[in-house]
Amino acid sequence: MVERSPAGGGSRLTADHEPAPGEASPSPPRPDAWTPPARRDLPPRPDVVPVHPSVPAPGQVGGPWGLRVPWGFWEALLVGVVGFLIGGVLALPVALPSSEGDLTDLQFALASLLGEIGLFAAMAGWLRIRHRRAVPALAIRTDRPADLAIGFGAGLLVYPTAVIVVALLVELVLRVVTGHGVEAPDQLPSSISGGALVLTGFLVILAAPVAEELLFRGFLFRSIRDRRGFWPAAAVSSVLFGLVHWQGSPWEGSLLLVVTLVFVGLALAAIYEWRRNLLANMAAHCAFNVVGFVLYVLSR
């Protein structure tokens, strides 16, 4: 369309100009035409998820292990508490008492397994939602399979040291204090058979080592280790590891169990510090539980 200019009376073509008969139509833009490059001097947007979330954030680089975990102790503790609550909610429908008032062997095994699954799901979900780029800092080194064998062997050594040496010393002290013998409470029912036994074996040999090592060593230990050093981290995480195994009455037996497992937690923290591979810890925890489970099965 031709439009008159108000200033000089001239004419100009507007955007809806249609070519006259015989006039060539404007060509469409070429797909290979040059476009100006994106500006590189702009800061990255904090709300944009990185293309490669496995690349550590700038604040994570450094620390005694090369990569620092971004969460603090209270955040790690909160995730653990939420994980135990989720596990309890998952286990609640299964753990409803039977008509006799006690849990059946299958109920016990399934409820315990769901509790470990809930704990693991909470930590994995938190990592994915909030700390995806922090996963490499946990040092889950699948490229070092020898650490699995080293960790398993270390766990086999931890068992007799904890159960024979440490537990006997603690029992002796409690005997002097209380005036009577003390025995640690059983962590498994006195008699399990069939499918419940298989499920319990899967629970203690695989599910518990994975979930508990991720929480107590991967989350709690590292949250303090990267900021305060090995011994404060090992002490706090090991005490919490022992306390979650408190069985209640009688208190003397529960205290014996807790103190023994505090030593086990210290040993597992030392293995993590030594190998710097969380898989070695899971293998060591697995070996410790394998020995206990085999002795439990043989003693039935």
C-alpha positions as protocol buffer text, in pm:
chain_id: "A"
residue {
  index: 1
  type: MET
  ca { x: 0 y: 0 z: 0 }
}
residue {
  index: 2
  type: VAL
  ca { x: 130 y: 350 z: -87 }
}
residue {
  index: 3
  type: GLU
  ca { x: 105 y: 611 z: 190 }
}
residue {
  index: 4
  type: ARG
  ca { x: 174 y: 982 z: 176 }
}
residue {
  index: 5
  type: SER
  ca { x: 435 y: 1125 z: 408 }
}
residue {
  index: 6
  type: PRO
  ca { x: 292 y: 1416 z: 608 }
}
residue {
  index: 7
  type: ALA
  ca { x: 619 y: 1614 z: 593 }
}
residue {
  index: 8
  type: GLY
  ca { x: 710 y: 1629 z: 227 }
}
residue {
  index: 9
  type: GLY
  ca { x: 424 y: 1486 z: 40 }
}
residue {
  index: 10
  type: GLY
  ca { x: 636 y: 1191 z: -70 }
}
residue {
  index: 11
  type: SER
  ca { x: 524 y: 836 z: -59 }
}
residue {
  index: 12
  type: ARG
  ca { x: 658 y: 527 z: 114 }
}
residue {
  index: 13
  type: LEU
  ca { x: 576 y: 159 z: 120 }
}
residue {
  index: 14
  type: THR
  ca { x: 420 y: 19 z: 435 }
}
residue {
  index: 15
  type: ALA
  ca { x: 467 y: -333 z: 574 }
}
residue {
  index: 16
  type: ASP
  ca { x: 161 y: -465 z: 392 }
}
residue {
  index: 17
  type: HIS
  ca { x: 299 y: -368 z: 53 }
}
residue {
  index: 18
  type: GLU
  ca { x: 200 y: -612 z: -217 }
}
residue {
  index: 19
  type: PRO
  ca { x: 431 y: -644 z: -516 }
}
residue {
  index: 20
  type: ALA
  ca { x: 299 y: -507 z: -843 }
}
residue {
  index: 21
  type: PRO
  ca { x: 240 y: -743 z: -1135 }
}
residue {
  index: 22
  type: GLY
  ca { x: 575 y: -857 z: -1264 }
}
residue {
  index: 23
  type: GLU
  ca { x: 760 y: -748 z: -950 }
}
residue {
  index: 24
  type: ALA
  ca { x: 961 y: -1020 z: -772 }
}
residue {
  index: 25
  type: SER
  ca { x: 835 y: -1134 z: -431 }
}
residue {
  index: 26
  type: PRO
  ca { x: 1075 y: -1093 z: -139 }
}
residue {
  index: 27
  type: SER
  ca { x: 1264 y: -1417 z: -73 }
}
residue {
  index: 28
  type: PRO
  ca { x: 1215 y: -1597 z: 265 }
}
residue {
  index: 29
  type: PRO
  ca { x: 1505 y: -1591 z: 512 }
}
residue {
  index: 30
  type: ARG
  ca { x: 1771 y: -1851 z: 447 }
}
residue {
  index: 31
  type: PRO
  ca { x: 1805 y: -2121 z: 713 }
}
residue {
  index: 32
  type: ASP
  ca { x: 2183 y: -2097 z: 695 }
}
residue {
  index: 33
  type: ALA
  ca { x: 2188 y: -1722 z: 726 }
}
residue {
  index: 34
  type: TRP
  ca { x: 2425 y: -1572 z: 983 }
}
residue {
  index: 35
  type: THR
  ca { x: 2280 y: -1478 z: 1321 }
}
residue {
  index: 36
  type: PRO
  ca { x: 2455 y: -1270 z: 1584 }
}
residue {
  index: 37
  type: PRO
  ca { x: 2623 y: -1481 z: 1855 }
}
residue {
  index: 38
  type: ALA
  ca { x: 2482 y: -1495 z: 2207 }
}
residue {
  index: 39
  type: ARG
  ca { x: 2637 y: -1258 z: 2455 }
}
residue {
  index: 40
  type: ARG
  ca { x: 2893 y: -1422 z: 2681 }
}
residue {
  index: 41
  type: ASP
  ca { x: 2933 y: -1137 z: 2928 }
}
residue {
  index: 42
  type: LEU
  ca { x: 2599 y: -1202 z: 3099 }
}
residue {
  index: 43
  type: PRO
  ca { x: 2604 y: -1389 z: 3433 }
}
residue {
  index: 44
  type: PRO
  ca { x: 2436 y: -1733 z: 3443 }
}
residue {
  index: 45
  type: ARG
  ca { x: 2074 y: -1743 z: 3556 }
}
residue {
  index: 46
  type: PRO
  ca { x: 2043 y: -1903 z: 3901 }
}
residue {
  index: 47
  type: ASP
  ca { x: 1702 y: -2050 z: 3818 }
}
residue {
  index: 48
  type: VAL
  ca { x: 1825 y: -2250 z: 3518 }
}
residue {
  index: 49
  type: VAL
  ca { x: 1917 y: -2615 z: 3583 }
}
residue {
  index: 50
  type: PRO
  ca { x: 2262 y: -2689 z: 3433 }
}
residue {
  index: 51
  type: VAL
  ca { x: 2278 y: -2915 z: 3132 }
}
residue {
  index: 52
  type: HIS
  ca { x: 2523 y: -3147 z: 3307 }
}
residue {
  index: 53
  type: PRO
  ca { x: 2419 y: -3171 z: 3674 }
}
residue {
  index: 54
  type: SER
  ca { x: 2707 y: -3407 z: 3750 }
}
residue {
  index: 55
  type: VAL
  ca { x: 2952 y: -3116 z: 3717 }
}
residue {
  index: 56
  type: PRO
  ca { x: 3015 y: -2983 z: 4070 }
}
residue {
  index: 57
  type: ALA
  ca { x: 2917 y: -2627 z: 4152 }
}
residue {
  index: 58
  type: PRO
  ca { x: 3199 y: -2375 z: 4209 }
}
residue {
  index: 59
  type: GLY
  ca { x: 3136 y: -2370 z: 4586 }
}
residue {
  index: 60
  type: GLN
  ca { x: 3186 y: -2746 z: 4611 }
}
residue {
  index: 61
  type: VAL
  ca { x: 3540 y: -2750 z: 4475 }
}
residue {
  index: 62
  type: GLY
  ca { x: 3792 y: -2775 z: 4756 }
}
residue {
  index: 63
  type: GLY
  ca { x: 3779 y: -2932 z: 5098 }
}
residue {
  index: 64
  type: PRO
  ca { x: 3985 y: -3222 z: 5231 }
}
residue {
  index: 65
  type: TRP
  ca { x: 3846 y: -3466 z: 4973 }
}
residue {
  index: 66
  type: GLY
  ca { x: 3860 y: -3236 z: 4673 }
}
residue {
  index: 67
  type: LEU
  ca { x: 3482 y: -3193 z: 4662 }
}
residue {
  index: 68
  type: ARG
  ca { x: 3285 y: -3047 z: 4952 }
}
residue {
  index: 69
  type: VAL
  ca { x: 2926 y: -3150 z: 5025 }
}
residue {
  index: 70
  type: PRO
  ca { x: 2699 y: -2843 z: 5024 }
}
residue {
  index: 71
  type: TRP
  ca { x: 2465 y: -2951 z: 5303 }
}
residue {
  index: 72
  type: GLY
  ca { x: 2529 y: -2883 z: 5670 }
}
residue {
  index: 73
  type: PHE
  ca { x: 2475 y: -3108 z: 5970 }
}
residue {
  index: 74
  type: TRP
  ca { x: 2124 y: -2991 z: 6055 }
}
residue {
  index: 75
  type: GLU
  ca { x: 2006 y: -3035 z: 5699 }
}
residue {
  index: 76
  type: ALA
  ca { x: 2150 y: -3387 z: 5689 }
}
residue {
  index: 77
  type: LEU
  ca { x: 1989 y: -3468 z: 6025 }
}
residue {
  index: 78
  type: LEU
  ca { x: 1653 y: -3335 z: 5906 }
}
residue {
  index: 79
  type: VAL
  ca { x: 1667 y: -3547 z: 5591 }
}
residue {
  index: 80
  type: GLY
  ca { x: 1739 y: -3852 z: 5807 }
}
residue {
  index: 81
  type: VAL
  ca { x: 1447 y: -3781 z: 6040 }
}
residue {
  index: 82
  type: VAL
  ca { x: 1214 y: -3733 z: 5745 }
}
residue {
  index: 83
  type: GLY
  ca { x: 1344 y: -4056 z: 5595 }
}
residue {
  index: 84
  type: PHE
  ca { x: 1268 y: -4252 z: 5911 }
}
residue {
  index: 85
  type: LEU
  ca { x: 920 y: -4098 z: 5923 }
}
residue {
  index: 86
  type: ILE
  ca { x: 853 y: -4192 z: 5560 }
}
residue {
  index: 87
  type: GLY
  ca { x: 976 y: -4543 z: 5632 }
}
residue {
  index: 88
  type: GLY
  ca { x: 743 y: -4563 z: 5931 }
}
residue {
  index: 89
  type: VAL
  ca { x: 447 y: -4450 z: 5723 }
}
residue {
  index: 90
  type: LEU
  ca { x: 526 y: -4710 z: 5457 }
}
residue {
  index: 91
  type: ALA
  ca { x: 564 y: -4983 z: 5717 }
}
residue {
  index: 92
  type: LEU
  ca { x: 257 y: -4893 z: 5921 }
}
residue {
  index: 93
  type: PRO
  ca { x: -3 y: -5081 z: 5714 }
}
residue {
  index: 94
  type: VAL
  ca { x: 215 y: -5393 z: 5718 }
}
residue {
  index: 95
  type: ALA
  ca { x: 307 y: -5370 z: 6085 }
}
residue {
  index: 96
  type: LEU
  ca { x: -49 y: -5381 z: 6216 }
}
residue {
  index: 97
  type: PRO
  ca { x: -53 y: -5639 z: 6495 }
}
residue {
  index: 98
  type: SER
  ca { x: -191 y: -5982 z: 6427 }
}
residue {
  index: 99
  type: SER
  ca { x: -479 y: -6130 z: 6621 }
}
residue {
  index: 100
  type: GLU
  ca { x: -239 y: -6255 z: 6891 }
}
residue {
  index: 101
  type: GLY
  ca { x: -99 y: -5905 z: 6944 }
}
residue {
  index: 102
  type: ASP
  ca { x: 247 y: -5974 z: 6801 }
}
residue {
  index: 103
  type: LEU
  ca { x: 394 y: -5924 z: 6457 }
}
residue {
  index: 104
  type: THR
  ca { x: 438 y: -6229 z: 6245 }
}
residue {
  index: 105
  type: ASP
  ca { x: 784 y: -6301 z: 6110 }
}
residue {
  index: 106
  type: LEU
  ca { x: 680 y: -6192 z: 5763 }
}
residue {
  index: 107
  type: GLN
  ca { x: 526 y: -5871 z: 5895 }
}
residue {
  index: 108
  type: PHE
  ca { x: 845 y: -5790 z: 6082 }
}
residue {
  index: 109
  type: ALA
  ca { x: 1069 y: -5852 z: 5781 }
}
residue {
  index: 110
  type: LEU
  ca { x: 850 y: -5661 z: 5537 }
}
residue {
  index: 111
  type: ALA
  ca { x: 793 y: -5367 z: 5771 }
}
residue {
  index: 112
  type: SER
  ca { x: 1167 y: -5338 z: 5841 }
}
residue {
  index: 113
  type: LEU
  ca { x: 1246 y: -5352 z: 5469 }
}
residue {
  index: 114
  type: LEU
  ca { x: 990 y: -5079 z: 5391 }
}
residue {
  index: 115
  type: GLY
  ca { x: 1147 y: -4867 z: 5662 }
}
residue {
  index: 116
  type: GLU
  ca { x: 1488 y: -4889 z: 5493 }
}
residue {
  index: 117
  type: ILE
  ca { x: 1330 y: -4817 z: 5153 }
}
residue {
  index: 118
  type: GLY
  ca { x: 1161 y: -4506 z: 5291 }
}
residue {
  index: 119
  type: LEU
  ca { x: 1490 y: -4384 z: 5439 }
}
residue {
  index: 120
  type: PHE
  ca { x: 1674 y: -4437 z: 5111 }
}
residue {
  index: 121
  type: ALA
  ca { x: 1394 y: -4276 z: 4906 }
}
residue {
  index: 122
  type: ALA
  ca { x: 1403 y: -3961 z: 5120 }
}
residue {
  index: 123
  type: MET
  ca { x: 1777 y: -3917 z: 5075 }
}
residue {
  index: 124
  type: ALA
  ca { x: 1774 y: -3998 z: 4703 }
}
residue {
  index: 125
  type: GLY
  ca { x: 1482 y: -3762 z: 4647 }
}
residue {
  index: 126
  type: TRP
  ca { x: 1650 y: -3482 z: 4841 }
}
residue {
  index: 127
  type: LEU
  ca { x: 1969 y: -3524 z: 4642 }
}
residue {
  index: 128
  type: ARG
  ca { x: 1779 y: -3514 z: 4314 }
}
residue {
  index: 129
  type: ILE
  ca { x: 1564 y: -3214 z: 4403 }
}
residue {
  index: 130
  type: ARG
  ca { x: 1814 y: -2996 z: 4587 }
}
residue {
  index: 131
  type: HIS
  ca { x: 2171 y: -3127 z: 4545 }
}
residue {
  index: 132
  type: ARG
  ca { x: 2197 y: -3305 z: 4211 }
}
residue {
  index: 133
  type: ARG
  ca { x: 2540 y: -3158 z: 4148 }
}
residue {
  index: 134
  type: ALA
  ca { x: 2663 y: -3275 z: 4489 }
}
residue {
  index: 135
  type: VAL
  ca { x: 2634 y: -3648 z: 4416 }
}
residue {
  index: 136
  type: PRO
  ca { x: 2999 y: -3678 z: 4304 }
}
residue {
  index: 137
  type: ALA
  ca { x: 3107 y: -3539 z: 4642 }
}
residue {
  index: 138
  type: LEU
  ca { x: 2970 y: -3852 z: 4812 }
}
residue {
  index: 139
  type: ALA
  ca { x: 3250 y: -4049 z: 4643 }
}
residue {
  index: 140
  type: ILE
  ca { x: 3045 y: -4343 z: 4517 }
}
residue {
  index: 141
  type: ARG
  ca { x: 3335 y: -4475 z: 4309 }
}
residue {
  index: 142
  type: THR
  ca { x: 3212 y: -4751 z: 4079 }
}
residue {
  index: 143
  type: ASP
  ca { x: 3540 y: -4728 z: 3888 }
}
residue {
  index: 144
  type: ARG
  ca { x: 3728 y: -4889 z: 4181 }
}
residue {
  index: 145
  type: PRO
  ca { x: 3575 y: -5236 z: 4225 }
}
residue {
  index: 146
  type: ALA
  ca { x: 3869 y: -5345 z: 4440 }
}
residue {
  index: 147
  type: ASP
  ca { x: 3731 y: -5122 z: 4716 }
}
residue {
  index: 148
  type: LEU
  ca { x: 3434 y: -5356 z: 4744 }
}
residue {
  index: 149
  type: ALA
  ca { x: 3665 y: -5645 z: 4833 }
}
residue {
  index: 150
  type: ILE
  ca { x: 3873 y: -5428 z: 5067 }
}
residue {
  index: 151
  type: GLY
  ca { x: 3563 y: -5297 z: 5240 }
}
residue {
  index: 152
  type: PHE
  ca { x: 3415 y: -5645 z: 5276 }
}
residue {
  index: 153
  type: GLY
  ca { x: 3737 y: -5777 z: 5428 }
}
residue {
  index: 154
  type: ALA
  ca { x: 3753 y: -5482 z: 5668 }
}
residue {
  index: 155
  type: GLY
  ca { x: 3396 y: -5553 z: 5776 }
}
residue {
  index: 156
  type: LEU
  ca { x: 3486 y: -5913 z: 5854 }
}
residue {
  index: 157
  type: LEU
  ca { x: 3761 y: -5783 z: 6085 }
}
residue {
  index: 158
  type: VAL
  ca { x: 3533 y: -5529 z: 6251 }
}
residue {
  index: 159
  type: TYR
  ca { x: 3283 y: -5794 z: 6363 }
}
residue {
  index: 160
  type: PRO
  ca { x: 3504 y: -5995 z: 6603 }
}
residue {
  index: 161
  type: THR
  ca { x: 3669 y: -5677 z: 6730 }
}
residue {
  index: 162
  type: ALA
  ca { x: 3333 y: -5522 z: 6815 }
}
residue {
  index: 163
  type: VAL
  ca { x: 3146 y: -5827 z: 6939 }
}
residue {
  index: 164
  type: ILE
  ca { x: 3426 y: -6008 z: 7122 }
}
residue {
  index: 165
  type: VAL
  ca { x: 3654 y: -5730 z: 7247 }
}
residue {
  index: 166
  type: VAL
  ca { x: 3444 y: -5413 z: 7279 }
}
residue {
  index: 167
  type: ALA
  ca { x: 3117 y: -5578 z: 7380 }
}
residue {
  index: 168
  type: LEU
  ca { x: 3288 y: -5792 z: 7646 }
}
residue {
  index: 169
  type: LEU
  ca { x: 3462 y: -5488 z: 7796 }
}
residue {
  index: 170
  type: VAL
  ca { x: 3139 y: -5289 z: 7805 }
}
residue {
  index: 171
  type: GLU
  ca { x: 2953 y: -5586 z: 7954 }
}
residue {
  index: 172
  type: LEU
  ca { x: 3217 y: -5613 z: 8227 }
}
residue {
  index: 173
  type: VAL
  ca { x: 3176 y: -5245 z: 8318 }
}
residue {
  index: 174
  type: LEU
  ca { x: 2796 y: -5276 z: 8325 }
}
residue {
  index: 175
  type: ARG
  ca { x: 2820 y: -5590 z: 8538 }
}
residue {
  index: 176
  type: VAL
  ca { x: 3027 y: -5398 z: 8796 }
}
residue {
  index: 177
  type: VAL
  ca { x: 2785 y: -5102 z: 8788 }
}
residue {
  index: 178
  type: THR
  ca { x: 2459 y: -5298 z: 8801 }
}
residue {
  index: 179
  type: GLY
  ca { x: 2570 y: -5602 z: 8997 }
}
residue {
  index: 180
  type: HIS
  ca { x: 2432 y: -5853 z: 8748 }
}
residue {
  index: 181
  type: GLY
  ca { x: 2507 y: -5988 z: 8403 }
}
residue {
  index: 182
  type: VAL
  ca { x: 2399 y: -5796 z: 8095 }
}
residue {
  index: 183
  type: GLU
  ca { x: 2307 y: -5927 z: 7751 }
}
residue {
  index: 184
  type: ALA
  ca { x: 2245 y: -5729 z: 7435 }
}
residue {
  index: 185
  type: PRO
  ca { x: 1886 y: -5756 z: 7308 }
}
residue {
  index: 186
  type: ASP
  ca { x: 1813 y: -5954 z: 6995 }
}
residue {
  index: 187
  type: GLN
  ca { x: 1764 y: -5739 z: 6688 }
}
residue {
  index: 188
  type: LEU
  ca { x: 1578 y: -6017 z: 6505 }
}
residue {
  index: 189
  type: PRO
  ca { x: 1293 y: -6243 z: 6620 }
}
residue {
  index: 190
  type: SER
  ca { x: 1402 y: -6564 z: 6787 }
}
residue {
  index: 191
  type: SER
  ca { x: 1277 y: -6783 z: 6503 }
}
residue {
  index: 192
  type: ILE
  ca { x: 1231 y: -6687 z: 6138 }
}
residue {
  index: 193
  type: SER
  ca { x: 1182 y: -6936 z: 5856 }
}
residue {
  index: 194
  type: GLY
  ca { x: 1070 y: -6963 z: 5495 }
}
residue {
  index: 195
  type: GLY
  ca { x: 1006 y: -6651 z: 5295 }
}
residue {
  index: 196
  type: ALA
  ca { x: 1044 y: -6431 z: 5603 }
}
residue {
  index: 197
  type: LEU
  ca { x: 1400 y: -6558 z: 5649 }
}
residue {
  index: 198
  type: VAL
  ca { x: 1488 y: -6482 z: 5287 }
}
residue {
  index: 199
  type: LEU
  ca { x: 1337 y: -6135 z: 5314 }
}
residue {
  index: 200
  type: THR
  ca { x: 1522 y: -6071 z: 5638 }
}
residue {
  index: 201
  type: GLY
  ca { x: 1848 y: -6177 z: 5474 }
}
residue {
  index: 202
  type: PHE
  ca { x: 1790 y: -5928 z: 5192 }
}
residue {
  index: 203
  type: LEU
  ca { x: 1712 y: -5663 z: 5453 }
}
residue {
  index: 204
  type: VAL
  ca { x: 2024 y: -5703 z: 5666 }
}
residue {
  index: 205
  type: ILE
  ca { x: 2271 y: -5786 z: 5388 }
}
residue {
  index: 206
  type: LEU
  ca { x: 2173 y: -5533 z: 5121 }
}
residue {
  index: 207
  type: ALA
  ca { x: 1900 y: -5284 z: 5213 }
}
residue {
  index: 208
  type: ALA
  ca { x: 2027 y: -5177 z: 5555 }
}
residue {
  index: 209
  type: PRO
  ca { x: 2394 y: -5132 z: 5451 }
}
residue {
  index: 210
  type: VAL
  ca { x: 2301 y: -4917 z: 5151 }
}
residue {
  index: 211
  type: ALA
  ca { x: 2048 y: -4693 z: 5325 }
}
residue {
  index: 212
  type: GLU
  ca { x: 2233 y: -4657 z: 5655 }
}
residue {
  index: 213
  type: GLU
  ca { x: 2573 y: -4591 z: 5502 }
}
residue {
  index: 214
  type: LEU
  ca { x: 2426 y: -4325 z: 5276 }
}
residue {
  index: 215
  type: LEU
  ca { x: 2274 y: -4151 z: 5578 }
}
residue {
  index: 216
  type: PHE
  ca { x: 2534 y: -4191 z: 5854 }
}
residue {
  index: 217
  type: ARG
  ca { x: 2852 y: -4173 z: 5648 }
}
residue {
  index: 218
  type: GLY
  ca { x: 2746 y: -4004 z: 5323 }
}
residue {
  index: 219
  type: PHE
  ca { x: 2517 y: -3738 z: 5471 }
}
residue {
  index: 220
  type: LEU
  ca { x: 2600 y: -3695 z: 5841 }
}
residue {
  index: 221
  type: PHE
  ca { x: 2972 y: -3778 z: 5853 }
}
residue {
  index: 222
  type: ARG
  ca { x: 3056 y: -3573 z: 5544 }
}
residue {
  index: 223
  type: SER
  ca { x: 2851 y: -3274 z: 5659 }
}
residue {
  index: 224
  type: ILE
  ca { x: 3089 y: -3237 z: 5955 }
}
residue {
  index: 225
  type: ARG
  ca { x: 3407 y: -3388 z: 5804 }
}
residue {
  index: 226
  type: ASP
  ca { x: 3434 y: -3125 z: 5534 }
}
residue {
  index: 227
  type: ARG
  ca { x: 3413 y: -2843 z: 5789 }
}
residue {
  index: 228
  type: ARG
  ca { x: 3540 y: -2967 z: 6127 }
}
residue {
  index: 229
  type: GLY
  ca { x: 3769 y: -3262 z: 6056 }
}
residue {
  index: 230
  type: PHE
  ca { x: 3759 y: -3638 z: 6096 }
}
residue {
  index: 231
  type: TRP
  ca { x: 3721 y: -3693 z: 6470 }
}
residue {
  index: 232
  type: PRO
  ca { x: 3421 y: -3463 z: 6534 }
}
residue {
  index: 233
  type: ALA
  ca { x: 3249 y: -3610 z: 6228 }
}
residue {
  index: 234
  type: ALA
  ca { x: 3326 y: -3969 z: 6326 }
}
residue {
  index: 235
  type: ALA
  ca { x: 3214 y: -3915 z: 6688 }
}
residue {
  index: 236
  type: VAL
  ca { x: 2881 y: -3748 z: 6609 }
}
residue {
  index: 237
  type: SER
  ca { x: 2781 y: -3978 z: 6323 }
}
residue {
  index: 238
  type: SER
  ca { x: 2882 y: -4290 z: 6521 }
}
residue {
  index: 239
  type: VAL
  ca { x: 2684 y: -4190 z: 6831 }
}
residue {
  index: 240
  type: LEU
  ca { x: 2376 y: -4129 z: 6618 }
}
residue {
  index: 241
  type: PHE
  ca { x: 2433 y: -4461 z: 6441 }
}
residue {
  index: 242
  type: GLY
  ca { x: 2437 y: -4638 z: 6777 }
}
residue {
  index: 243
  type: LEU
  ca { x: 2136 y: -4453 z: 6917 }
}
residue {
  index: 244
  type: VAL
  ca { x: 1902 y: -4548 z: 6631 }
}
residue {
  index: 245
  type: HIS
  ca { x: 1953 y: -4911 z: 6736 }
}
residue {
  index: 246
  type: TRP
  ca { x: 1829 y: -4850 z: 7091 }
}
residue {
  index: 247
  type: GLN
  ca { x: 1591 y: -5132 z: 7182 }
}
residue {
  index: 248
  type: GLY
  ca { x: 1435 y: -4993 z: 7501 }
}
residue {
  index: 249
  type: SER
  ca { x: 1394 y: -5202 z: 7814 }
}
residue {
  index: 250
  type: PRO
  ca { x: 1606 y: -5331 z: 7976 }
}
residue {
  index: 251
  type: TRP
  ca { x: 1828 y: -5026 z: 7953 }
}
residue {
  index: 252
  type: GLU
  ca { x: 2147 y: -5215 z: 8037 }
}
residue {
  index: 253
  type: GLY
  ca { x: 2116 y: -5443 z: 7735 }
}
residue {
  index: 254
  type: SER
  ca { x: 2028 y: -5155 z: 7505 }
}
residue {
  index: 255
  type: LEU
  ca { x: 2323 y: -4954 z: 7632 }
}
residue {
  index: 256
  type: LEU
  ca { x: 2552 y: -5249 z: 7564 }
}
residue {
  index: 257
  type: LEU
  ca { x: 2421 y: -5271 z: 7208 }
}
residue {
  index: 258
  type: VAL
  ca { x: 2446 y: -4896 z: 7148 }
}
residue {
  index: 259
  type: VAL
  ca { x: 2804 y: -4864 z: 7275 }
}
residue {
  index: 260
  type: THR
  ca { x: 2912 y: -5162 z: 7066 }
}
residue {
  index: 261
  type: LEU
  ca { x: 2756 y: -5012 z: 6754 }
}
residue {
  index: 262
  type: VAL
  ca { x: 2914 y: -4674 z: 6829 }
}
residue {
  index: 263
  type: PHE
  ca { x: 3249 y: -4851 z: 6794 }
}
residue {
  index: 264
  type: VAL
  ca { x: 3126 y: -5010 z: 6469 }
}
residue {
  index: 265
  type: GLY
  ca { x: 3030 y: -4662 z: 6346 }
}
residue {
  index: 266
  type: LEU
  ca { x: 3379 y: -4533 z: 6425 }
}
residue {
  index: 267
  type: ALA
  ca { x: 3530 y: -4821 z: 6230 }
}
residue {
  index: 268
  type: LEU
  ca { x: 3303 y: -4753 z: 5933 }
}
residue {
  index: 269
  type: ALA
  ca { x: 3393 y: -4383 z: 5942 }
}
residue {
  index: 270
  type: ALA
  ca { x: 3762 y: -4480 z: 5938 }
}
residue {
  index: 271
  type: ILE
  ca { x: 3701 y: -4704 z: 5635 }
}
residue {
  index: 272
  type: TYR
  ca { x: 3530 y: -4416 z: 5456 }
}
residue {
  index: 273
  type: GLU
  ca { x: 3819 y: -4185 z: 5541 }
}
residue {
  index: 274
  type: TRP
  ca { x: 4071 y: -4447 z: 5428 }
}
residue {
  index: 275
  type: ARG
  ca { x: 3916 y: -4556 z: 5099 }
}
residue {
  index: 276
  type: ARG
  ca { x: 3712 y: -4241 z: 5024 }
}
residue {
  index: 277
  type: ASN
  ca { x: 3458 y: -4459 z: 4851 }
}
residue {
  index: 278
  type: LEU
  ca { x: 3109 y: -4504 z: 4995 }
}
residue {
  index: 279
  type: LEU
  ca { x: 3082 y: -4840 z: 4821 }
}
residue {
  index: 280
  type: ALA
  ca { x: 3363 y: -4970 z: 5042 }
}
residue {
  index: 281
  type: ASN
  ca { x: 3155 y: -4871 z: 5344 }
}
residue {
  index: 282
  type: MET
  ca { x: 2847 y: -5046 z: 5213 }
}
residue {
  index: 283
  type: ALA
  ca { x: 3054 y: -5359 z: 5154 }
}
residue {
  index: 284
  type: ALA
  ca { x: 3201 y: -5341 z: 5506 }
}
residue {
  index: 285
  type: HIS
  ca { x: 2856 y: -5293 z: 5660 }
}
residue {
  index: 286
  type: CYS
  ca { x: 2731 y: -5584 z: 5448 }
}
residue {
  index: 287
  type: ALA
  ca { x: 3013 y: -5811 z: 5571 }
}
residue {
  index: 288
  type: PHE
  ca { x: 2945 y: -5719 z: 5933 }
}
residue {
  index: 289
  type: ASN
  ca { x: 2577 y: -5807 z: 5890 }
}
residue {
  index: 290
  type: VAL
  ca { x: 2656 y: -6125 z: 5696 }
}
residue {
  index: 291
  type: VAL
  ca { x: 2855 y: -6263 z: 5988 }
}
residue {
  index: 292
  type: GLY
  ca { x: 2579 y: -6179 z: 6233 }
}
residue {
  index: 293
  type: PHE
  ca { x: 2308 y: -6320 z: 6009 }
}
residue {
  index: 294
  type: VAL
  ca { x: 2494 y: -6646 z: 5947 }
}
residue {
  index: 295
  type: LEU
  ca { x: 2550 y: -6692 z: 6322 }
}
residue {
  index: 296
  type: TYR
  ca { x: 2183 y: -6616 z: 6382 }
}
residue {
  index: 297
  type: VAL
  ca { x: 2072 y: -6879 z: 6129 }
}
residue {
  index: 298
  type: LEU
  ca { x: 2312 y: -7140 z: 6268 }
}
residue {
  index: 299
  type: SER
  ca { x: 2197 y: -7079 z: 6626 }
}
residue {
  index: 300
  type: ARG
  ca { x: 1828 y: -7134 z: 6553 }
}
